Amino acid sequence: MKIVAKPLFVIILALTAANWNNVIPTADAAPVPKAKEEKTNREQFLSKIDELEKSGILPEEAVTEMRNHLQAWVNGEEDFSHYDYLSPIMDYLLFSGNYDQLPDGLISDMIKLGAPVTSIGTPLHAACLEGSVAAARKALRAKMNPNAQFTHQVKGHGNEKSFSYTPLKLAILLHPENFKLVQLLLKSGAKPDSGDTLSQNGLQSMLVKIIGSKKTIKNPEALARTVQYMLEAGVSAEGKTWMGSNGAPPRPLWYACKMANVPLVEQLLKHGAAANFVDQSGGMMTREPYLHAACGDTPEQLKILSLLLKGKANPKTVNAQGETACQYAESKGYEKAAQLLHAGK
């Protein structure tokens, strides 16, 4: 075998290229003191609070609380890991219904700048908080646990409550129309009954939040798809019996009727919701029969009334005022609905 010797200048050039940064230091390659880099990161993090303040979506007291602690952190006076700096954001997002106003990518940017994952769960939690399918897919590829929980402490009125959230719970509560995100989580092993008390009642929790916050559903079919995937994953179409401060919430079909969401009603009936169920338990929102809840003369309401009658809903069932659905429709001036209900008898 013939060995060909490389010219000496070729060897020297290769060695020089391999160690170029060590041989000839440049301004760009100059090491940055770790402390200075950390302080820069902290200042960038604090600038995110400026962005939040300018957006006007957080209460002033929440911004002030975050700013005080973060400034102390920037100055090295507080240990970041010992305080949940994102809790004011979480409080506002989860309980105000205005989470869709949050600037895109803000939470994930804050986490990249140094927020402890314990404050908001895993990166998968952050992806679901923002409703990002792409970020969730990336987190799942990195083997993030789709059933991981984080516990959020809420203080107020002299007491403290703990809420546990799974990525799936965040997805269905904050982004009910993002069925692709819900589908991805379920296909990746997310369990609606992961042990989180809210997840066990996820369907009702989602619908309660939509009605309670008066959130506008822009795409009724998308919401129905989200519910479809939940039902196919084993969530009960009749919901769960759980008690809140104002009693047990209505069953899912009642909410679907109140929202006049035809595809949602169809999904619930298809998966076993009883069209003739009447809840007499009282409590939060004195319960109406489904026919009464669906009453109205819009095309969607008339379609739902037809679906309920076809599903054996009894038009003779009365509400708390002793009115049948037909009498209720007449009292409200819903002529088309009254005719349909009269024919159903």
ABEGO torsion letter per residue (X at the ends): XBBBBBBAAAAAAAAAAAAAAAABBBAAABBBBAAAAAAAAAAAAAAAAAAAAAAGABBAAAAAAAAAAAAAAAAGABBAAABBAAAAAAAAAAAAGAAAABBBGAAAAAAAAGBBAAAAEBAAAAAAAAGBAAAAAAAAAAGBBAABBBBBBBBEGGBBBBBBBBAAAAAAAABAABAAAAAAAAAAGBBABAGBAAAAAAAAAAAAAAAAAGBBBABAAAAAAAAAAAAAAGBBAAEBBBBBAAEBBBBAAAAAAAAGBAAAAAAAAAAGBBAABBBAAEEBGBBBBAAAAABEABAAAAAAAAAAAAAGBBAABBBAAGBBAAAAAAAAGBAAAAAAAAAAX
